[in-house]
Amino acid sequence: MTIQAAIGDLSTLLGQRLTCSKGELAQHGQSETHFPISPPDAVAYPETTEEVASVLKICAEHHCPVVGWGTGTSLEGQAQAFQGGVCVDFARMNKVLEISQEDMHVRVQPGVTRQALNEELRATGLFFPVDPGANASIGGMASTRASGTTAVRYGTMRDNVMALEVVTAKGEVIRTGSAARKSSAGYDLTGLFVGSEGTLGLITELTLRLQGIPEAISSAVCAFPEVDQAVNCVIDTIQMGIPVARIELVDIDSVRAVNVYSGMTLPPKPHLLLEFHGSDTGVAEQAETFGAIAEEHGGSGFDWATKPEDRNALWTMRHNAYHAIIASRPGCRAVVTDVCVPISRLAEAVETCRADLKAHDVNGPILGHVGDGNFHAILMFDPDDADEKQRVLDASRRLVDLALSLGGTSTGEHGIGIGKLGYMSREHGPAWSVMGAIKTALDPDNIMNPGKLVPPRN
């Protein structure tokens, strides 16, 4: 029983839709961040759930590792085949299967991307709200329990996935959840698979909760003298119950980078980027209330946008912030890390992180979804400078230690993969072993994305 034997059987099953070409293997071995290229031994392109089941049966028979692939935008090495094996690419399973306007949900295949789904929904007056920035696949977003700019109002993938079709490690097709809005029927298996990072099975269909497109949308930018003033403004806004749809922080280094990259002219100060959804009257009231809070914290330079093209430019700038920051230092790589803390500890976490980066000479712009206590540090380093890379990795570790000490989590949305595996025992204690027991029960031969998320097998 070997990987090559599995590849032989898979070639018979899929024909030209199984490839071992060096170019495609390298493409599927890359990471968006600092991990080295780790290509699989083959890439499979199934078109149906039945084919996925057959792929997994073959791989189970030969004890061949299996890694799922959406668009490859994960940031902690979740989609890389560090132990080789077969990468299952869902690019050909990218259909919107059913839209139920009356029940406000949609059934999709895992390969459909976030932007493609919302294009398909445009004529219905509905939209799918989870927006991680990257045009990720829906299956990948569910597997990593993705979040994003709109989570402060609409929640994460955990809150927006109603049901799943999953193929287990043995090739069995199961369904979890239903189209009902709630259920008390047994274990929440949908919640179990959402965020499991492909370690328990491969998602082949999703039922998603939709939202109505708001009557009115207004976006804004607001500058602050210091980061702590911007963060304290966020805390007051959330605690007052203002239903912001997005509230994002970009620090001064991020602002400088996006100004150059996106042709913006923001003042070189920390900024909050905001968006309000609702009726015309409601949006106006929310904006007015926020303006008063911001003024108390030294906010200035309000620039409100209600035209779609202006709003789109603002959020395109935010979504491109990572690329802007990387472009600001040509040739660099980055450890893109995130943590999440209780909203009351957010200002302390951000200020402590900034002081730590300065003290250890680490170049790390900060930005993030501060409305729910989640922020990112993009820690840049020269890949040829081992000392600088180690300083960056040490800074990332200290940031996680800080978040955990404040009652937070090692990751608010990027997930664990292999990059944050070392923090799981401290964060979860004995519960991490429970996760390992669940993995063993559903994947006894450890073929599903091995080496990720759960305790290593002995």
Stockholm file with secondary structure:
# STOCKHOLM 1.0

chainA/1-458         MTIQAAIGDLSTLLGQRLTCSKGELAQHGQSETHFPISPPDAVAYPETTEEVASVLKICAEHHCPVVGWGTGTSLEGQAQAFQGGVCVDFARMNKVLEISQEDMHVRVQPGVTRQALNEELRATGLFFPVDPGANASIGGMASTRASGTTAVRYGTMRDNVMALEVVTAKGEVIRTGSAARKSSAGYDLTGLFVGSEGTLGLITELTLRLQGIPEAISSAVCAFPEVDQAVNCVIDTIQMGIPVARIELVDIDSVRAVNVYSGMTLPPKPHLLLEFHGSDTGVAEQAETFGAIAEEHGGSGFDWATKPEDRNALWTMRHNAYHAIIASRPGCRAVVTDVCVPISRLAEAVETCRADLKAHDVNGPILGHVGDGNFHAILMFDPDDADEKQRVLDASRRLVDLALSLGGTSTGEHGIGIGKLGYMSREHGPAWSVMGAIKTALDPDNIMNPGKLVPPRN
#=GR chainA/1-458 SS CCHHHHHHHHHHHHGGGEECCHHHHHHTTCCSSSSCCCCCSEEECCCSHHHHHHHHHHHHHTTCCEEEESSSCCSSSTTCCTTCCEEEECTTCCCEEEEETTTTEEEECTTCBHHHHHHHHGGGTEECCCCCSSCCBHHHHHHTTCCCTTHHHHCCHHHHEEEEEEEETTSCEEEEECSSSCCCSSCCHHHHHTTSTTSSEEEEEEEEECEECCSEEEEEEEECSSHHHHHHHHHHHHHTTCCEEEEEEECHHHHHHHHHHHCCCCCSSCEEEEEEEECHHHHHHHHHHHHHHHHHTTCEEEEEECSHHHHHHHHHHHHTHHHHHHHTSTTCEEEEEEEECCGGGHHHHHHHHHHHHHHTTCBCCEEECGGGTEEEEEEEECTTCHHHHHHHHHHHHHHHHHHHHTTCBSCSSSCCTTTTGGGHHHHHTHHHHHHHHHHHHHCTTCCBSTTSSSCCCC
#=GC SS_cons         CCHHHHHHHHHHHHGGGEECCHHHHHHTTCCSSSSCCCCCSEEECCCSHHHHHHHHHHHHHTTCCEEEESSSCCSSSTTCCTTCCEEEECTTCCCEEEEETTTTEEEECTTCBHHHHHHHHGGGTEECCCCCSSCCBHHHHHHTTCCCTTHHHHCCHHHHEEEEEEEETTSCEEEEECSSSCCCSSCCHHHHHTTSTTSSEEEEEEEEECEECCSEEEEEEEECSSHHHHHHHHHHHHHTTCCEEEEEEECHHHHHHHHHHHCCCCCSSCEEEEEEEECHHHHHHHHHHHHHHHHHTTCEEEEEECSHHHHHHHHHHHHTHHHHHHHTSTTCEEEEEEEECCGGGHHHHHHHHHHHHHHTTCBCCEEECGGGTEEEEEEEECTTCHHHHHHHHHHHHHHHHHHHHTTCBSCSSSCCTTTTGGGHHHHHTHHHHHHHHHHHHHCTTCCBSTTSSSCCCC
//
